[in-house]
Amino acid sequence: MLALLAVPSLGRAQAPADGVRATRLDNGLTVIVRENPVAPVVAIALLVRMGSRWETPDNAGISNFTHAVMVKGTTKRGGAEIAETVAGLGGKISAAGDVDYSGIQASALARFWRELLEMTAELSLQPKLAAEEVDRERDWLLSRLQRRRDNAPSRAFDELYRKVYGAHPYALPSLGTRESLARIDHAAIVAWYRAFYRPERMTLAVSGQVSSSEVVAEARRLFGAAPGAALPPDPALAPPRPAGGRTVIDAPAQQTQILVGGLAPSLDHPDHAAVKVLSTILGGGMAGRLFVELRDRSALAYTAASYYDPVREPGVLVLYLGSAPANAAQAEQALMREVQKIRDVAVSADELARAKGYLLGRYQMDRRTNERLAWYLAFYEIEGVGRTYPDRFRRQVEAVTPADVQRAARTYLSTLTTLVLGPAPAR
């Protein structure tokens, strides 16, 4: 994330059962406000349908690059002044590009919500996009890219996604590549911003100690004059078709990274909840099978986890181990035994109940701050699942049966891609 200023968390706020108002302005901008009186803070998430999904290998990373330049100043003030102003509000502001969305996130003391919203509007609608900033930000992004490549786990995940997704744009790293960043110039940044920063592609979510009617009125004043149009449908993407297989990358490291992944459902797919539960059973904290069997009992891994964070297109279910190089071969074999076991043997009722409790508990905890509440409201709107999604997700998780988990394992842990990154075995 491209943070102008980082400060400690502004406090927690329990999500109320209601108090959410959604409004679509005449120009197409969606405004969602959650009145949350618990903590005297406010958070804003302005998300835009703009990210890797719309990029190609030639301009990979341009969404994130655009935001790196945007935060360097507006037509009214420079980046340093923006940071100083937001600090005076007791808050922070940042901007970044991601896979299905990009945008600006900000938070401050609730009594300064108008000033914070005005700053968000200024950054999004009046960025300077100065030509002289492009080369400086390119150099900074290239350094970030190199640090990510030098980090063994990050590089391993990037390589796995590239193998699983193939020609699909989700294979493209949000930071871009050295080749694509070299091609992106000032004209490309300006054109990309103008193509995507349009009201019909934007969702503004506000959560905190505010009045929804006042926020909507202020949003209409700040954003309502921006010209909009009907949101065109996104072009259909050919689904990824991974062939599976195993790839070994020799790299100097103290640990060997072992990743096994397979395509998994999208956020709105009927199997999403079952795969979430499956992922939790395998790698949900210290009670997950991989942690218990491969770390605690067998001492074959330092790290054992499972990841599945889907968006609009298919996600990837990733099983991950960090192992000592001397134990890597044995750890990989043990991991595949756990995969075979969950495909062959139905989980017990007790294990299923523990996994559901852990999954839903973490989900609830992640939605306790105004920052996360605002982000979730905007994210679910951008992804097209709606702000009532959390309740639907909870009900779907509670309804998952042992048979559902086994079916999900057999379906989504069948064609697997394995990525091993670490030092070459001693000869």
C-alpha positions as CSV (number, residue, x, y, z in Angstrom):
1,M,0.0,0.0,0.0
2,L,1.3,3.5,-0.8
3,A,0.9,5.1,2.5
4,L,1.4,8.9,2.9
5,L,1.3,8.6,6.7
6,A,1.0,5.7,9.1
7,V,-0.5,6.1,12.6
8,P,-1.7,3.5,15.2
9,S,-5.1,2.1,14.8
10,L,-7.9,4.6,15.5
11,G,-9.9,2.2,17.7
12,R,-12.3,-0.6,17.3
13,A,-16.0,-0.4,16.5
14,Q,-18.5,-3.3,16.6
15,A,-20.6,-3.5,13.4
16,P,-24.2,-2.6,14.1
17,A,-26.9,-4.8,12.8
18,D,-28.3,-2.0,10.7
19,G,-27.6,1.7,10.1
20,V,-26.4,1.3,6.5
21,R,-27.6,3.6,3.7
22,A,-26.8,3.1,0.1
23,T,-27.4,5.8,-2.5
24,R,-26.5,6.0,-6.2
25,L,-25.9,9.6,-7.4
26,D,-27.2,10.7,-10.8
27,N,-23.7,10.4,-12.3
28,G,-23.4,6.7,-11.2
29,L,-21.3,7.0,-8.1
30,T,-22.4,4.6,-5.4
31,V,-22.3,6.0,-1.8
32,I,-22.6,3.6,1.1
33,V,-22.7,5.0,4.7
34,R,-22.6,2.9,7.9
35,E,-23.5,4.9,11.0
36,N,-21.3,3.4,13.7
37,P,-21.5,5.4,17.0
38,V,-19.2,3.2,19.1
39,A,-15.9,4.9,18.4
40,P,-15.2,8.6,17.6
41,V,-13.5,7.8,14.3
42,V,-14.4,7.7,10.7
43,A,-13.0,5.7,7.8
44,I,-13.4,6.1,4.1
45,A,-12.9,3.6,1.3
46,L,-13.2,4.8,-2.3
47,L,-12.8,1.8,-4.5
48,V,-12.7,1.8,-8.3
49,R,-13.2,-1.0,-10.8
50,M,-9.6,-0.8,-11.9
51,G,-6.8,-3.4,-11.4
52,S,-5.0,-6.4,-12.8
53,R,-8.2,-7.8,-14.3
54,W,-8.0,-5.1,-17.0
55,E,-4.3,-5.2,-17.5
56,T,-2.1,-7.1,-19.9
57,P,1.5,-8.3,-19.8
58,D,2.5,-5.1,-21.6
59,N,1.1,-2.7,-18.9
60,A,1.0,-5.0,-15.8
61,G,1.1,-2.9,-12.7
62,I,-0.2,0.3,-14.3
63,S,-3.2,0.5,-11.8
64,N,-0.8,0.5,-8.8
65,F,1.7,2.8,-10.7
66,T,-1.1,5.3,-11.3
67,H,-1.9,5.4,-7.6
68,A,1.7,5.8,-6.7
69,V,1.8,9.0,-8.8
70,M,-1.7,10.2,-7.6
71,V,-0.6,10.4,-4.0
72,K,2.3,12.7,-4.9
73,G,0.0,15.7,-5.2
74,T,-3.2,17.3,-6.5
75,T,-3.8,20.4,-8.5
76,K,-4.2,22.2,-5.2
77,R,-1.4,20.8,-3.0
78,G,1.7,18.6,-3.0
79,G,2.1,15.2,-1.3
80,A,3.9,16.6,1.7
81,E,1.1,19.1,2.4
82,I,-1.5,16.3,2.0
83,A,0.3,14.2,4.5
84,E,0.6,17.1,6.9
85,T,-3.1,18.0,6.5
86,V,-4.3,14.4,7.2
87,A,-1.9,14.2,10.2
88,G,-3.7,17.2,11.6
89,L,-7.0,15.4,11.3
90,G,-5.5,12.6,13.5
91,G,-5.5,10.2,10.6
92,K,-3.9,8.5,7.6
93,I,-4.5,8.1,3.9
94,S,-3.2,5.7,1.3
95,A,-3.8,4.6,-2.3
96,A,-2.9,1.4,-4.2
97,G,-3.9,-0.9,-7.0
98,D,-5.0,-4.5,-6.6
99,V,-6.6,-7.3,-8.6
100,D,-10.3,-6.4,-9.0
101,Y,-10.1,-2.9,-7.6
102,S,-7.9,0.0,-6.8
103,G,-8.6,3.1,-4.7
104,I,-8.0,5.3,-1.8
105,Q,-8.5,4.5,1.9
106,A,-8.5,7.1,4.7
107,S,-9.3,7.5,8.4
108,A,-9.4,10.3,10.9
109,L,-11.2,11.5,14.0
110,A,-14.9,11.6,13.4
111,R,-15.3,15.3,13.9
112,F,-13.1,15.9,10.8
113,W,-15.1,13.7,8.5
114,R,-15.9,16.6,6.1
115,E,-12.2,17.5,5.8
116,L,-11.3,13.9,5.2
117,L,-14.0,13.3,2.6
118,E,-12.9,16.5,0.8
119,M,-9.3,15.3,0.8
120,T,-10.4,12.0,-0.7
121,A,-12.4,13.7,-3.4
122,E,-9.5,16.0,-4.2
123,L,-7.1,13.1,-4.6
124,S,-9.5,11.1,-6.7
125,L,-10.8,13.9,-8.9
126,Q,-8.0,16.4,-9.1
127,P,-4.7,14.5,-9.0
128,K,-1.8,16.4,-10.6
129,L,-0.2,13.4,-12.2
130,A,3.0,15.3,-12.7
131,A,5.3,14.0,-15.4
132,E,8.4,14.5,-13.2
133,E,6.9,12.1,-10.6
134,V,6.6,9.2,-13.0
135,D,10.3,8.3,-13.2
136,R,10.8,8.7,-9.5
137,E,7.9,6.4,-8.7
138,R,9.0,3.9,-11.3
139,D,12.4,3.6,-9.6
140,W,10.6,3.2,-6.2
141,L,8.3,0.5,-7.6
142,L,11.2,-1.3,-9.2
143,S,12.9,-1.4,-5.8
144,R,9.8,-2.8,-4.3
145,L,9.6,-5.4,-7.0
146,Q,13.2,-6.4,-6.3
147,R,12.5,-6.7,-2.6
148,R,9.5,-8.9,-3.3
149,R,11.6,-11.1,-5.6
150,D,14.3,-11.4,-2.9
151,N,11.7,-12.5,-0.3
152,A,11.4,-16.2,-0.8
153,P,7.7,-16.7,0.3
154,S,6.5,-13.7,-1.8
155,R,8.4,-14.9,-4.9
156,A,7.0,-18.4,-4.4
157,F,3.4,-17.2,-4.3
158,D,4.0,-15.0,-7.3
159,E,5.4,-18.0,-9.3
160,L,2.6,-20.3,-8.2
161,Y,-0.1,-17.8,-9.3
162,R,1.6,-17.4,-12.6
163,K,1.6,-21.2,-13.1
164,V,-2.0,-21.7,-12.0
165,Y,-3.5,-18.8,-13.9
166,G,-1.5,-19.0,-17.1
167,A,-2.7,-16.4,-19.6
168,H,-5.5,-15.1,-17.3
169,P,-4.8,-11.6,-16.0
170,Y,-4.9,-12.8,-12.4
171,A,-1.4,-14.2,-13.2
172,L,-0.1,-10.6,-13.5
173,P,1.5,-9.2,-10.3
174,S,-0.2,-6.1,-9.0
175,L,3.3,-4.4,-8.8
176,G,4.0,-5.2,-12.4
177,T,7.2,-6.5,-13.9
178,R,10.5,-4.9,-14.7
179,E,9.6,-5.0,-18.4
180,S,6.1,-3.6,-18.0
181,L,7.1,-0.8,-15.6
182,A,9.8,0.3,-18.1
183,R,7.2,0.7,-20.8
184,I,4.6,2.7,-18.7
185,D,5.2,6.4,-19.3
186,H,3.4,9.6,-18.2
187,A,0.9,9.5,-21.1
188,A,-0.1,6.0,-20.3
189,I,-0.6,6.9,-16.6
190,V,-2.9,9.8,-17.5
191,A,-4.8,7.8,-20.1
192,W,-5.3,4.9,-17.6
193,Y,-6.5,7.3,-14.9
194,R,-9.0,9.0,-17.2
195,A,-10.4,5.7,-18.4
196,F,-11.1,4.3,-15.0
197,Y,-11.6,7.1,-12.5
198,R,-15.2,7.7,-13.6
199,P,-18.2,7.9,-11.2
200,E,-20.0,4.9,-12.6
201,R,-16.9,2.8,-11.8
202,M,-16.5,4.1,-8.2
203,T,-17.9,3.1,-4.8
204,L,-17.5,5.4,-1.8
205,A,-18.0,3.8,1.6
206,V,-17.9,5.6,4.9
207,S,-18.1,4.0,8.3
208,G,-18.0,5.8,11.6
209,Q,-19.6,8.4,13.9
210,V,-21.4,10.3,11.2
211,S,-24.8,11.1,9.9
212,S,-25.7,9.2,6.7
213,S,-27.8,12.0,5.3
214,E,-25.0,14.6,5.9
215,V,-22.4,12.3,4.3
216,V,-24.6,11.7,1.2
217,A,-25.2,15.4,0.8
218,E,-21.5,16.2,1.1
219,A,-20.6,13.4,-1.3
220,R,-23.1,14.8,-3.8
221,R,-21.5,18.2,-3.4
222,L,-18.0,16.9,-3.9
223,F,-18.5,14.2,-6.5
224,G,-21.8,15.0,-8.1
225,A,-20.5,17.3,-10.8
226,A,-18.2,14.7,-12.3
227,P,-19.6,13.5,-15.6
228,G,-20.7,9.9,-15.6
229,A,-22.3,7.3,-17.9
230,A,-23.8,3.9,-17.8
231,L,-21.3,1.3,-16.6
232,P,-20.3,-0.9,-19.5
233,P,-20.2,-4.6,-18.9
234,D,-16.7,-6.0,-18.3
235,P,-15.4,-8.1,-21.1
236,A,-15.7,-11.8,-20.5
237,L,-12.4,-13.5,-19.6
238,A,-11.5,-17.0,-20.8
239,P,-11.3,-19.1,-17.6
240,P,-7.9,-20.3,-16.6
241,R,-7.1,-23.9,-17.4
242,P,-4.1,-25.0,-15.4
243,A,-2.4,-28.2,-16.4
244,G,-1.0,-28.9,-13.0
245,G,2.5,-30.2,-12.6
246,R,5.5,-29.5,-10.4
247,T,8.1,-26.7,-10.7
248,V,11.3,-26.4,-8.8
249,I,13.1,-23.1,-8.5
250,D,16.6,-23.1,-7.1
251,A,17.1,-20.0,-4.9
252,P,19.4,-19.2,-2.0
253,A,17.3,-19.3,1.2
254,Q,17.4,-20.6,4.7
255,Q,14.0,-22.4,4.1
256,T,12.4,-24.2,1.3
257,Q,9.0,-22.9,0.2
258,I,6.5,-25.6,-0.7
259,L,3.2,-24.5,-2.3
260,V,0.5,-26.7,-3.6
261,G,-2.5,-25.0,-5.3
262,G,-5.5,-25.5,-7.3
263,L,-8.2,-23.4,-8.9
264,A,-11.1,-22.7,-6.5
265,P,-14.5,-20.9,-6.7
266,S,-15.1,-17.2,-7.1
267,L,-16.6,-15.1,-4.3
268,D,-20.2,-15.6,-5.5
269,H,-19.9,-19.3,-6.4
270,P,-22.2,-21.8,-4.5
271,D,-19.1,-23.7,-3.4
272,H,-17.3,-20.7,-1.9
273,A,-18.3,-21.5,1.7
274,A,-17.5,-25.2,1.5
275,V,-14.0,-24.4,0.2
276,K,-13.5,-21.7,2.9
277,V,-14.3,-24.4,5.5
278,L,-12.0,-26.9,3.7
279,S,-9.2,-24.4,3.7
280,T,-9.8,-23.7,7.4
281,I,-9.7,-27.4,8.3
282,L,-6.4,-27.8,6.5
283,G,-4.6,-24.6,7.5
284,G,-6.8,-22.6,9.9
285,G,-4.4,-21.6,12.6
286,M,-2.8,-23.9,15.1
287,A,-5.7,-26.3,15.0
288,G,-5.4,-26.8,11.3
289,R,-4.3,-30.3,10.1
290,L,-1.2,-29.0,8.4
291,F,0.0,-27.2,11.5
292,V,-0.8,-30.1,13.8
293,E,0.5,-33.0,11.6
294,L,3.4,-31.4,9.8
295,R,4.7,-28.9,12.3
296,D,3.8,-30.1,15.8
297,R,3.9,-33.9,15.4
298,S,6.3,-34.5,12.6
299,A,8.5,-31.3,12.9
300,L,8.7,-31.2,9.1
301,A,7.8,-27.5,8.7
302,Y,8.3,-24.2,10.4
303,T,5.2,-22.7,8.8
304,A,2.1,-24.6,7.7
305,A,-1.0,-22.7,6.4
306,S,-3.7,-22.6,3.8
307,Y,-4.9,-19.6,1.9
308,Y,-8.1,-19.0,-0.2
309,D,-9.1,-15.4,-0.8
310,P,-11.3,-15.3,-3.9
311,V,-12.6,-12.3,-5.9
312,R,-14.7,-12.0,-9.0
313,E,-12.9,-14.6,-11.1
314,P,-11.8,-18.0,-9.8
315,G,-9.5,-18.0,-6.8
316,V,-6.7,-20.4,-5.8
317,L,-6.7,-22.7,-2.8
318,V,-3.0,-22.7,-1.7
319,L,-1.5,-25.1,0.9
320,Y,1.8,-23.7,2.1
321,L,4.8,-25.1,4.0
322,G,8.1,-23.5,5.0
323,S,10.5,-26.3,5.7
324,A,14.2,-26.9,6.4
325,P,15.9,-27.8,3.1
326,A,17.0,-31.2,4.5
327,N,13.3,-32.0,5.3
328,A,11.7,-30.6,2.2
329,A,11.2,-33.8,0.2
330,Q,9.7,-35.5,3.2
331,A,7.5,-32.5,4.0
332,E,6.2,-32.4,0.5
333,Q,5.3,-36.1,0.6
334,A,3.5,-35.6,4.0
335,L,1.6,-32.6,2.5
336,M,0.3,-34.7,-0.3
337,R,-0.8,-37.4,2.1
338,E,-2.9,-34.8,3.9
339,V,-4.5,-33.8,0.6
340,Q,-5.2,-37.5,-0.2
341,K,-6.7,-38.0,3.3
342,I,-9.1,-35.2,3.2
343,R,-10.3,-36.3,-0.3
344,D,-10.8,-39.9,0.9
345,V,-12.1,-39.5,4.5
346,A,-15.0,-37.3,5.6
347,V,-14.2,-34.9,8.4
348,S,-15.8,-35.6,11.8
349,A,-18.6,-33.4,13.2
350,D,-16.3,-32.1,15.9
351,E,-13.6,-31.0,13.5
352,L,-16.1,-29.4,11.2
353,A,-17.7,-27.5,14.1
354,R,-14.3,-26.2,15.3
355,A,-13.4,-25.1,11.7
356,K,-16.6,-23.2,11.3
357,G,-16.2,-21.5,14.6
358,Y,-12.7,-20.5,13.8
359,L,-13.6,-19.2,10.3
360,L,-16.6,-17.2,11.4
361,G,-14.8,-15.9,14.5
362,R,-11.9,-14.5,12.4
363,Y,-14.3,-13.1,9.9
364,Q,-16.2,-11.2,12.6
365,M,-12.9,-10.0,14.2
366,D,-11.8,-8.7,10.8
367,R,-14.9,-6.6,10.6
368,R,-14.6,-4.8,13.9
369,T,-12.8,-1.6,12.9
370,N,-14.4,1.2,10.9
371,E,-11.5,0.9,8.5
372,R,-12.3,-2.7,7.7
373,L,-16.1,-2.1,7.8
374,A,-15.7,0.7,5.1
375,W,-13.5,-1.5,3.0
376,Y,-15.8,-4.5,3.1
377,L,-18.8,-2.4,2.2
378,A,-17.0,-1.0,-0.9
379,F,-15.4,-4.3,-1.8
380,Y,-18.6,-6.3,-1.8
381,E,-20.3,-3.6,-3.9
382,I,-17.4,-3.6,-6.4
383,E,-17.5,-7.4,-6.6
384,G,-21.2,-7.4,-7.2
385,V,-22.3,-9.4,-4.2
386,G,-23.9,-6.6,-2.2
387,R,-23.7,-5.3,1.3
388,T,-25.8,-8.2,2.7
389,Y,-23.1,-10.7,1.8
390,P,-21.8,-11.2,5.3
391,D,-25.1,-12.6,6.5
392,R,-25.4,-14.8,3.5
393,F,-21.8,-16.0,4.0
394,R,-22.4,-16.9,7.6
395,R,-25.6,-18.9,6.8
396,Q,-23.7,-20.7,4.0
397,V,-20.8,-21.6,6.3
398,E,-23.2,-22.9,9.0
399,A,-24.9,-25.1,6.4
400,V,-21.7,-26.8,5.2
401,T,-21.7,-30.6,5.9
402,P,-18.9,-33.2,6.0
403,A,-20.1,-34.4,2.6
404,D,-19.7,-30.8,1.2
405,V,-16.2,-30.6,2.5
406,Q,-15.2,-33.9,0.9
407,R,-16.8,-33.0,-2.4
408,A,-15.0,-29.7,-2.4
409,A,-11.7,-31.5,-1.7
410,R,-12.2,-33.9,-4.5
411,T,-13.3,-31.1,-6.9
412,Y,-10.7,-28.4,-6.1
413,L,-7.8,-30.5,-4.9
414,S,-7.7,-32.7,-8.0
415,T,-5.6,-30.8,-10.6
416,L,-2.8,-29.5,-8.5
417,T,0.2,-27.3,-9.2
418,T,3.2,-27.7,-7.0
419,L,5.9,-25.0,-6.6
420,V,9.1,-25.7,-4.7
421,L,11.5,-22.8,-4.1
422,G,14.7,-23.1,-2.2
423,P,18.4,-24.1,-2.2
424,A,19.3,-27.0,-4.5
425,P,19.8,-30.3,-2.7
426,A,23.3,-31.1,-1.6
427,R,25.1,-33.6,-3.9
